Amino acid sequence: MPEFIVGPLRAVSAAAVPYQGPGDLGISSPLGFWGLRAFTNAIANSVSPVNIIRLRKSSDSFATIKDLPATSTGTVNLSDPFFDGSTTYRVDRLYEQTGVVGLTMDTNNATTPNPFFVPNGISSSRPSMTFNSATPQVQITTNVTSTTYNYPITTTVFGRNVNTGARLNIVAWGATSISYDDNAGVFANNFIRIADSVGLQVSIPGPSPPAIDGSWSSIISVHSNTTNQANIYRDGASVITGTMGSTQLGSGLTICWGSYVGNAIPFNGSSLEYGVWGPNVTITPTQATQLSQQQHAFWGV
């Protein structure tokens, strides 16, 4: 009779789940996407690496410039020799990832490191980017045509603030901004506020408890040009709608990350990705939920 030799059982690991970015959720191409992870799986696995960020480091007095591409993990290679244990890594540039000309986002600040890149800011495989409200933030002035930025327009941002007891603008586009507002003299509780140039605003109550300070939030705002309504999602759930102004976004539009135009009301906290969609692109409730879940899952917060 044939003999059968049975050896020890071996664990078989499941195949790694391919990386998915915001652009893999079926949402049309954005007007701009910046951040510490790839917009799509195709960008993360491109044969020709796609740079997403430019850094300098304190160990050589910020002399060396390093462009870092997205990798198959979805973010930059944190094992790159560039990361030599420097005290500070300065963000010089955030590249627009979808190929829109003229939307590279620079710090416009040659001496003061802000924002900061933290290689293991969230975990051993997930970096973070922190903003210090005492120094200038990143921003660009677009050179695209005015029709490109007409409403409706959708904006997404993922980040968290720190407790300062004041209004903090996390992102702004044109004359519209998204800010955290935990000043008890303005509101009785913590809020995320969406405000525009005509002074109208809609506010999202923060989670209580815990307070919004220190809580990672996925914020999506969808602005309509027909009803002047803004539908705001926090962590995938539609939390409020309100009437906004009808001011359209034109050429010469300033897009800011970490402040309002001119570094006004600067942000103090961390933020990881920022996207603007439009015109005529409306993220559906299902897509809002999917994007929020994807953000929290990828970053692990």
N, C-alpha and C positions, 0 to 999 in steps of 0.2 A: 504493500500500500504506500502511496506517496506520503511524504512527511510534510507537515506544515509547521513552520516555525513562526510563532507569534511573538513579536517584539513589543516593547513598551509603546503605548499610544503617544502620538505627538500632537500637540496643539497646533491647529491651523488658524493663522490669523486671517481675519476678514480683509478683503481688499480695501485699500484706503479710499475713502470717499473723495472724489475729485473736488477741487476747490470751486466754489461758486461765488460770484460777485454780484453787486446790484444789477449789472447789465445782463445777467443770466436769468432774470425773473420775468422777462417778457415786456419790460418797460422800454419804451422807445429811447433812442440815443439822447443823452442829455445835452444841454448847451454847455455844460462844464461839469467835470467831476475831478476832485482833488482828494488826496488822502493817503493813509499809510497802508492801504491794501489795493489790490488790482480791481479795476472796474468789472472785468470779465475773466473767465477761465482762459480765454484765448490770449489775453494780455499776460496773464500769469505764466503761460506756457509758450509764449512766443519764441520762435527760433531766433529772432533778432530781439534781444532784451529791450523792454520798454521801461525807461527811467520814470520813477514816480516822485523822487525827492532828491534834493542836493543838500549836502551837509558840509560843515567844517568842524574841527575839533580843537579843544583847548591845549592838547599836548604839544602842538606845534604852533601855538599862538594863532590858530585859525588860518594858517597859510595854505593848507591843502584843501582843495575843493574835490568832493567826491559825489558823483552821481550814482545813485543806487536804483537798480531796476526791481520790479516785482519778480518773485520766483514762484515756483509751482506750489509753494505753501500759501500763496496769496499775498504775502508781505515781503519785505526785504530780507536778505540773508544776514541774520544777526551774528553769524560766524565769520563774516568778512573781516580780513585783517585790519580794515580801517577802524574797527571797534577795538581800541587798544586799552580800554579802561580810563579814557579821558574823563575828567571831571564834568566837562560840558560839551555837548554836541549842538551846534547851532544850525537851525534850519535856514538855509539861504533861499531855497526855491522849492515850490510844489508844482509839479508838472500836471497840466491838464491831460488826462489819459485817453480821451476819445478822438484826439486829432483836430480839435477846434483851434484854428490859428488865432494867435494873439491872446490866449488865456493862460499863459504861464503866470503863476502867482509868486511874486518875489517879496522879500521882507522889506525892501527899500531902506535897509538899515545896515550900514557897513561895520558898525562897531559893537553894538549891544546885542547879545544873543537872545533873540526872541522871535518865534517860540523856540522852545528847547525840544530836542529829540531825546527820548530816554529809551535806550536799546531794550531793556527788560522792564519797561515801565509797568506792564500789566502781568506778564509772566515770562518764563525763559524763552518763549517763542513768540511773544506779542509785545511790540514796542508801544510807546505812547508819545503824545506830543502835548506839552504843557505850555500855557500862556501866562505871562506875568503882566498884570495890568499896569505896572509901572513903566513899561517900555513899549515902543511901537509894535504893531501887529502886522500880519501879512495882508496885502491888498493889491488889486490890479485895477487898471482902467482899461476897459475893453476898446477895441477898434472895429467892432462889428457894426452892422447897420441897425438902425432903430427898429426895423420891423422884426428883427430876430428876437428881440426881448419883449415884444408885446404880450400882454396877458391873453389867455390864462397861463400862469406859470406855477411850477411846483418846486419846492425846495426841501431838501432833506439834510439833517445834520445829526451827528451822534457825539455826545460829549457829556461832561458833568462840570459843575462849578464848585467853588469852595465858598465857605461862609464869610461874606464880607459885609452883609447888611446893606447892600446897595444894588442898583440896577447894573447888570453886566451884559453887554451885547456879545453874543457868541458868533453870529454871522449877520451880514447885511448885504443887500443887493439893491442898487438904485437907492431910493429913499425909504426902503422898507427894511425892518430888522427883526431878528428874533433875539430876545434877551431873557435872562433870568432876573427876577425882581423879588428880592426877599426883604425889602425895606419895610419894616412895620409901620413906618410913617406914611407909606403909600398904600399898602394892602395889609389886611389883617393876617394874611397867611403867605406862604411861599407861592410864587406864580412863575409860569413861563409866559412871557408877553410877546405878542406879535403886534408891532406898531408900524405905521406908515407915515408918509410925509404930511398928510392932512390932520395928523393928530388922533386919528381913530385907532382903536386897538381892541384886540380880543385877548383874553387872559385865561390861562389854563391853571387851575389850582394844582399845586404840587402835592405829592403824596404825603399824607400825615396820619400816623407816623410811618416812615421817618420823614424828616424834612427833605426838600429837594436837594439841599446841599449835599454833595458827595454821591448822589445817586446818578448812575449812568442813564441817560435818556435818549431815546430815538424820537426825534421831532420831525414831523412832516407837515408842511403847510401848502395847501392848494388854493390859489387865488383865481377867482373868476373875473373875466372882463365884461360879462353881461349883467350879472346881478351884484357885482362888487362884494361877493361873499368870500370869506376865507374859511375853509374847513381844516381844522387842526387835529392832527393825530399825535398822540403820545404813546410810545411803546405799542404801536399797532392799533390802538383803539381811538375811534373818533371821539374827541372829548368836548369839542365846542365848535360852533360856527358863529361868525359875526360879520358885520358890514365893515368893509375896508374902503379906502379911497380908490378912485378910478385912474390915478396917475399911471401912465404907461412907462415902461422902461425903455430908454432911448440910447442912442449912440453916446459914447463917452461915459456910459454907466460904470460906476465904481462897485466892484465886488470885494467885500472885506471878510476876512476870517479872523475873529478875535477882537473886533471892535466895530464901531459905527464909522461912517465916512470921516476921514481926517483923524483917525485914532481916538475918536470921542467915545466915552463910556466903555473903556476897554475891558476885555474879558479876563477873568482870573480863574483858571481851571485847566481841564484837559479836553481835547477834542480830537477825533480820529479820522473823520471823513465828512465831506461836504459836497453836495450835488445840486445842480439847478437844471430843471427840465422846462421846456416850453419852446415856442408857443403851442397851444392846442394839445398839450400833453397833460393828462390828468391821471394821477396814480389812483387806482381803484382801491376800495376798502380791502379787498383780498391782497392786492399787491403791497399795501401799507403794512398789513399784518405780516406778510412774508418777508418784507425788507427788515422790519423790526426784529423778527425772530432770527433772521440771518445775521444781523449786526450783533445781537447779544450772544448768539452761538459762536460766531467767529472770534469775537474779542474775549469771550469767556467772562463777561461781566453783566 
